Amino acid sequence: MRIVVTGATGLVGRPLVQLLGDRGVEVRAVARSSEVAVDLAQPETLAPALEGADALFVHPRAVGDSAGKVLALASELGVRRVVVLSAINVDDDLAHQPSRLNGDRNKEVEEAVVAGGLPWVAVRPSSFAANVIGMFGAQLRGGDVVRAPYGDFAEAPIHEADLAAVIAEALLNEEFDGRRLRVTGPQSLTHEQQVAVIGEVLGRPLTFREVPPELAAKGMVAHGLREEFVTALMARYERGAGQPAEVTDEVERVLGRPARTLADWVADHAAAFHA
């Protein structure tokens, strides 16, 4: 079994490559700084990796606007299955997807895979648990008080190891072909509850203090985030405030075990919150 993994050095790609290797799969890891370095803006450079491959993992940030050409090349070279990473909100109004303002094209890449003529699986994860580092990490490295907007906005954070494991199963098993797998963490947790979980795992008396969205937005822009992205993010928080996040049992259905909790993730990454 030979599998090509695009985005192989990223948050999802690294554990995916490791998982596949542990299962005896020949992995062709594709990234600008991996064993197979390619420029996916020029899909033909991917041809040597795709030759003789059985399956392809498509990371939307890696292939971007080249998705259609990558799929055509994969089909031409005999690849038999494609799994694409997407997002749980991919069918929402595009204006309600803040990540698009940072260049994500989940919808277009998923559509290219579905239309590519090969058996496919789309894995649609919820928010990554790793996002709590960007949201709260800097404050927690400096003290025990977290200031953030919309304390009652909820997510169901997924551990990247669970996401990689689901993708691995989709690459290796035909039973998932043609499915869109909505994978989430096992709990809907508000921003305030997430901070409480972090404090419990770290053994620290953390305090959450809600701040006005306008003040939070100014701080995010001052720390380098694009104003358009921050505006869209705050609008998303406002729309979802007070509502539980979608929680599915798809991880357990695919892997045969419960999804890891946010507490599990924090325990695995505790160093990210220490000064």
For each residue, the residues with C-beta under 8 A, 3 or more apart:
1: 24 25 26 54 55 172
2: 25 26 27 28 52 53 54 55
3: 20 25 26 27 28 53 54 55 56 57 171
4: 27 28 30 46 49 50 53 55 56 57 79
5: 8 13 16 17 20 27 28 29 30 57 59
6: 13 30 31 40 56 57 58 59 62 63 70
7: 10 12 13 30 31 57 59 61 62 85
8: 5 13 14 16 17 27 29 30 31 34
9: 13 14 29 31 33 34
10: 7 13 14 31 59 61 62
11: 14 128 130 160
12: 7 15 16 59 85 160 163 164 167
13: 5 6 7 8 9 10 16 17 29 31 57 59
14: 8 9 10 11 17 18
15: 12 18 19 160 161 164 165
16: 5 8 12 13 19 20 57 164 167 168
17: 5 8 13 14 20 21 27 29
18: 14 15 21 22 164
19: 15 16 22 23 164 165 168
20: 3 5 16 17 23 25 27 168 171
21: 17 18 24 25 27
22: 18 19
23: 19 20 168 172
24: 1 21
25: 1 2 3 20 21 172
26: 1 2 3
27: 2 3 4 5 8 17 20 21
28: 2 3 4 5 35 36 49 53
29: 5 8 9 13 17 34 35 36
30: 4 5 6 7 8 34 36 38 40 46 49 62
31: 6 7 8 9 10 13 34 36 37 38 62
32: 37 38 39
33: 9 37
34: 8 9 29 30 31 37
35: 28 29
36: 28 29 30 31 48 49
37: 31 32 33 34
38: 30 31 32 42 45 46 49
39: 32 42 45
40: 6 30 43 45 46 62 63 64 66 70
41: 64 66
42: 38 39 45 66
43: 40 46 63 66 69 70 73
44: 47 73
45: 38 39 40 42 48
46: 4 30 38 40 43 49 50 70 73
47: 44 50 51 73 77
48: 36 45 51
49: 4 28 30 36 38 46 53
50: 4 46 47 53 56 73 74 77 79
51: 47 48 77
52: 2 78
53: 2 3 4 28 49 50 56 74 77 78 79
54: 1 2 3 79 80 81
55: 1 2 3 4 79 80 81 82 83 171 172
56: 3 4 6 50 53 70 74 79 81 82 83
57: 3 4 5 6 7 13 16 82 83 84 85 167 171
58: 6 62 63 67 70 71 82 83 84 85 109 113
59: 5 6 7 10 12 13 62 63 85
60: 63 64 67 84 85 86 104 105 106 109 110
61: 7 10 64 103 104
62: 6 7 10 30 31 40 58 59
63: 6 40 43 58 59 60 66 67 70 109
64: 40 41 60 61 67 103 105 109
65: 105 108
66: 40 41 42 43 63 69 70
67: 58 60 63 64 70 71 105 108 109 112 113
68: 71 72 112 115 116
69: 43 66 72 73
70: 6 40 43 46 56 58 63 66 67 73 74 112
71: 58 67 68 74 75 82 112 113 115 116 117 118
72: 68 69 75 76 116
73: 43 44 46 47 50 69 70 76 77
74: 50 53 56 70 71 77 79 82 116 118
75: 71 72 79 116 117 118
76: 72 73
77: 47 50 51 53 73 74
78: 52 53
79: 4 50 53 54 55 56 74 75 82 118
80: 54 55 118 119
81: 54 55 56 118 119 120 121 171 174 177
82: 55 56 57 58 71 74 79 113 116 118 119 120 121
83: 55 56 57 58 120 121 122 123 167 170 171
84: 57 58 60 109 110 113 120 121 122 123
85: 7 12 57 58 59 60 106 123 125 167
86: 60 90 106 107 109 110 122 123 124 125 180
87: 90 97 99 104 106 124 125
88: 124 125 126 182 183 184 246
89: 92 96 97
90: 86 87 97 106 107 110 124
91: 107
92: 89 96 97
93: 96 97
94: 97 100 107
95: 232
96: 89 92 93 232 235 236 239
97: 87 89 90 92 93 94 100 104 106 107 232
98: 101 102 229 232 233 235 236
99: 87 102 104 106
100: 94 97 103 104 105
101: 98 226 228 229 232
102: 98 99 226 229
103: 61 64 100
104: 60 61 87 97 99 100
105: 60 64 65 67 100 108 109
106: 60 85 86 87 90 97 99 109 110
107: 86 90 91 94 97 110 111
108: 65 67 105 111 112
109: 58 60 63 64 67 84 86 105 106 112 113
110: 60 84 86 90 106 107 113 114 122
111: 107 108 114 115
112: 67 68 70 71 108 109 115 116
113: 58 67 71 82 84 109 110 116 118 120 122
114: 110 111 120 122
115: 68 71 111 112
116: 68 71 72 74 75 82 112 113 120
117: 71 75
118: 71 74 75 79 80 81 82 113
119: 80 81 82 174 177 178
120: 81 82 83 84 113 114 116 177 178
121: 81 82 83 84 170 176 177 178 179 180 181
122: 83 84 86 110 113 114 179 180 181
123: 83 84 85 86 163 166 167 170 181 183
124: 86 87 88 90 180 181 182 183
125: 85 86 87 88 128 158 163 183 184
126: 88 155 156 157 158 182 183 184 185 245 246
127: 131 155 156 157 158 245
128: 11 125 131 157 158 160 163
129: 132 157 158 159 160 185 262 265
130: 11 133 134 160 265 269
131: 127 128 134 135 155 157
132: 129 135 136 137 157 194 198 262 265 266
133: 130 136 137 269 272 273
134: 130 131 137
135: 131 132 148 191 194
136: 132 133 139 140 146 148 194 195 198 273
137: 132 133 134 140 141 272 273
138: 141 142
139: 136 142 143 145 146 147
140: 136 137 143 144 146 198 204 206 273
141: 137 138 273 274 275
142: 138 139 275
143: 139 140
144: 140 199 204 205 206 207
145: 139 206 207 209
146: 136 139 140 195 206 207 208 209
147: 139 209 210 211 216
148: 135 136 151 191 195 208 210 211 216
149: 191 210 211 212 213 215 216 217 234 237
150: 153 191 210 213 234 237 238 241
151: 148 190 191 192 208 210
152: 190 191 192 241 242
153: 150 190 191 237 240 241 242
154: 188 189 190 191 193 240 243 244 245
155: 126 127 131 185 188 189 194 245
156: 126 127 184 185 186 187 188 189 245 246 247
157: 126 127 128 129 131 132 185 189 194 262 265
158: 125 126 127 128 129 162 163 183 184 185 251 259
159: 129 162 163 185 259 260 264 265 268
160: 11 12 15 128 129 130 163 164
161: 15 164 165 260 268
162: 158 159 165 166 183 185 251 255 259 260
163: 12 123 125 128 158 159 160 166 167 183
164: 12 15 16 18 19 160 161 167 168
165: 15 19 161 162 168 169 254 255
166: 123 162 163 169 170 181 183 250 251 254 255
167: 12 16 57 83 85 123 163 164 170 171
168: 16 19 20 23 164 165 171 172
169: 165 166 172 173 176 254 255
170: 83 121 123 166 167 173 176 181 254
171: 3 20 55 57 81 83 167 168
172: 1 23 25 55 168 169
173: 169 170 176
174: 81 119 177
175:
176: 121 169 170 173 179 181 254
177: 81 119 120 121 174
178: 119 120 121
179: 121 122 176
180: 86 121 122 124
181: 121 122 123 124 166 170 176 250 254
182: 88 124 126 246 248 250
183: 88 123 124 125 126 158 162 163 166 248 250 251 254 259
184: 88 125 126 156 158 245 246 247 248 250 251 259
185: 126 129 155 156 157 158 159 162 247 259 260 261 262
186: 156 247 251 258 259 260 261
187: 156 247 261 262
188: 154 155 156 244 245 246 247
189: 154 155 156 157 193 194 197 245 262
190: 151 152 153 154 193 194
191: 135 148 149 150 151 152 153 154 194 195 208
192: 151 152 195 196 208 210
193: 154 189 190 196 197
194: 132 135 136 155 157 189 190 191 197 198 262
195: 136 146 148 191 192 198 199 206 208
196: 192 193 199 200 206 208
197: 189 193 194 200 201 261 262 263 266
198: 132 136 140 194 195 201 202 206 262 266 273
199: 144 195 196 202 203 204 205 206
200: 196 197 203 263
201: 197 198 263 266 267 270
202: 198 199 206 266 270 273
203: 199 200
204: 140 144 199
205: 144 199
206: 140 144 145 146 195 196 198 199 202
207: 144 145 146
208: 146 148 151 191 192 195 196
209: 145 146 147
210: 147 148 149 150 151 192
211: 147 148 149 215 216
212: 149 215 216
213: 149 150 216 217 234 237 238
214: 217 218
215: 149 211 212 218 219
216: 147 148 149 211 212 213 219 220 234
217: 149 213 214 220 221 230 231 234
218: 214 215 221 222
219: 215 216 222 223
220: 216 217 223 225 230 233
221: 217 218 224 225 226 227 230
222: 218 219
223: 219 220
224: 221
225: 220 221 229 230
226: 101 102 221 229 230
227: 221 230 231
228: 101 231 232
229: 98 101 102 225 226 232 233
230: 217 220 221 225 226 227 233 234
231: 217 227 228 234 235
232: 95 96 97 98 101 228 229 235 236
233: 98 220 229 230 236 237
234: 149 150 213 216 217 230 231 237 238
235: 96 98 231 232 238 239
236: 96 98 232 233 239 240
237: 149 150 153 213 233 234 240 241
238: 150 213 234 235 241
239: 96 235 236
240: 153 154 236 237 243 245
241: 150 152 153 237 238
242: 152 153
243: 154 240
244: 154 188 247
245: 126 127 154 155 156 184 188 189 240
246: 88 126 156 182 184 188
247: 156 184 185 186 187 188 244
248: 182 183 184 251
249: 252 253
250: 166 181 182 183 184 253 254
251: 158 162 166 183 184 186 248 254 255 258 259
252: 249 255 256 257 258 259
253: 249 250
254: 165 166 169 170 176 181 183 250 251
255: 162 165 166 169 251 252 259
256: 252
257: 252
258: 186 251 252
259: 158 159 162 183 184 185 186 251 252 255
260: 159 161 162 185 186 264 265
261: 185 186 187 197 264 265
262: 129 132 157 185 187 189 194 197 198 265 266
263: 197 200 201 266 267
264: 159 260 261 267 268
265: 129 130 132 157 159 260 261 262 268 269
266: 132 197 198 201 202 262 263 269 270 273
267: 201 263 264 270
268: 159 161 264 265
269: 130 133 265 266 272 273
270: 201 202 266 267 273 274
271: 274
272: 133 137 269
273: 133 136 137 140 141 198 202 266 269 270
274: 141 270 271
275: 141 142
